[in-house]
């Protein structure tokens, strides 16, 4: 079959499958029309087969040495690059995102794959711990099994088929059944094919990865309640994440759901810095609000100031500039509708429209809104995420009110404070409050743009993510898919290399309480 | 007030509280009678006050330097020792456990407190990670808030008021509201007083620890659904843990429940080793089954052999010796009743009684039972925990059946295999299956006796614990009560010492991907 003919099918193990008869199409935001190609909805049998294959593959894949898993990840990255411009053009057609952004996203995606490959090649991530007393006990992280992963709409590459969730799950030694986001099925197909080729090319067991197409919540539910699935990873709306969480925790054998469910990412502008550089900050802030048509989980949906002249000037500046910010096409008609509904709801509940940018029909316009501190505290629902290029201003009358507003906020992916040294020293209590609210605290920066490294956290207290301790970006993401296994009294010939006396992998280990990477304990 | 008069009351912050009017008494198993002293049931208001005090204390306690938290933990240990023989005698009266065992348990308890004190004094446990790129991001583990902790019946000291859960939560920087097990309220009171004196003596904020007495599930439920509680730790029955899990996951803001819900701890005896040393193993195994009247979460409730002469001889040996094993008084009348019901249910469902030890009235007798491999697979409920000194033999007809039995088992705290080198090499697949079933895999040992160190895991897949990745014993237990917080773009003067360039605490950190404990990055 030609590449073209293969699209529209599920990837079940290494085979493309066309059991279903119901179809759907993707939407081209820039053309505002449905793309001609049809994709088949996965059937219940296909889902079941994919999970069973993944469970069988796990029994082999969990024992594949890290260097081979790393080669698999690197090959996926190579294959994604080899897919060439077709991938970027397809993703652009299906998402409306510009090619340059998608090129950056592809770089991020392949960098993540290579990053996890190098993490597991180095090997210390398994947290090997050895206590040589009586009894002799040794511990390392092991993979948990089959992971059901859901693609996000807003990152057709980096949080999708070969995104951070898949990279970290495969790196950990887990197998994956992936539900593609129906907004970019063709993109998903191309990337899934890159993974399939890597599976075959590096000799990984069939079923280590499968891809399901679906527009139905039922597919996600079936995946989540399948007895052979051990954990779920999801990036999307609160409603979607919560439904999976409820299903997973009500199973006979509950499983963890690692759901990233969005955030309003409050930004606090303190008085001194607004006086010092309010104009620059206003410009930068509007950039952050409208970047990528505001379609980021870390988009700053709320900002807070305290009442003074500098704040008035700052808000007036935003009001003046918002009209000049670009409107844009959103990822799907559904997302646009939710955005416009969200803005209407805010206004109905008492938010005042301070300004907006003009946009063509079906474009999302940047909006600047405002509510009083009293209203914000009365109606916490005003502080829920409106996914898109809007931001809501809250003015605190007093410092006390500022802290109360911060304290009343729900869990967030990020919280940001802008301040001079004097501001920050004076408002130590604000930082103290915010550290209970977010996974990432930012000083004098903006929340959009999540670095991929060892120290980043892309997670936070409910309802930002569940559980609060998870992160879906950075190397810590791998621990969502592992647990510690303790080996007691194991003879040397049965120990995995990570735990052998000789430390053949030269990894860092906690040996009788001391960090060592010696070749011998 | 004298110490004696204080018993029977709740400890709410640093004050003893007597709001309730309903009372209960503890049971003395050796005398088989209710102890005279009455204890008051905590009221809804007392629970609420305790949680609110804990939440307020958290805002201070989370910032207390580790060395001071360590001093607090060490002082608790000192005060427990200072409580002297009265503590041991009280615990013995309330639990029926011998003084020698309780002395050992007290040592374990104080050792755990000092162990966590030294862990946080050394400081590397916070997993500091620093990436100095643009943006500069740094991460460390921070405490999550107020922890509701439930005491276990079977360890009146080591898994109770100042047990591993409390030690790890306080070490992490969390505050604690503790629900004492009603089987040992006076013991709980003495230990709570030791903590209270340490709170006052080391200047910790009031509310860092409170103690509630209750016989009612409602108290545990109220604690679990309190909006200011951030996590729950529990050791006890599946039914109890599951009820808390359901309540916690159905909250408007769900919280994690770290529940250790018991286990049957299967032991597999392979053919070669039974031929080699079946007689010795039979003796050791019966010791493990009947130790402490079988009242351990790690008690081996099931053992599996494959059909051959050595296995017949082994089981015949057990059958012969079971009659000589000691019967004993269990912790409470309820636990005895559950044990006897469990034995009756096993027999009703088809288990055959191979032997039993005689016991006095109200004593729990050791039982040896047997079922066929077919029945074990048909009725998985036969493989549920019967808490007490019994064990159930399953004989597999073939190696295949042995693996099927292992594969059909639920999650366990431990799984054990006895084998010669030849046995173990031949049955590599069995170990492979069992590693998905347990938190601790044991070769040629017995599951009872859980070492306290860095490498141990006391946890395992559902229904042994939730989540599977948690451990309630060993230093990894601290991570149940923390999450990673990312500091982005923080100026030096706002960074916690753990993340400052100069590394003033000299801890191990992952700096730009390299493990370093240098004084400078």
Interface residues (C-beta under 8 A of the other chain):
Chain A: X59 X63 X124 X129 X130 X131 X133 X135 X137 X138 X139 X142 X144 X145 X245 X249 X253 X254 X256 X411 X421 X424 X425 X431 X432 X435 X436 X438 X439 X440 X441 X442 X443 X444 X445 X449 X451 X453 X454 X455 X456 X457 X459 X462 X463 X466 X467 X468 X469 X471 X476 X482 X483 X484 X485 X486 X487 X488 X489 X490 X491 X493 X494 X508 X510 X512 X513 X515 X517
Chain B: X59 X63 X124 X129 X130 X131 X133 X135 X137 X138 X139 X142 X144 X145 X245 X249 X250 X253 X254 X256 X411 X421 X424 X425 X431 X432 X435 X436 X438 X439 X440 X441 X442 X443 X444 X445 X449 X451 X453 X454 X455 X456 X457 X459 X462 X463 X466 X467 X468 X469 X471 X476 X482 X483 X484 X485 X486 X487 X488 X489 X490 X491 X493 X494 X508 X510 X512 X513 X515 X517
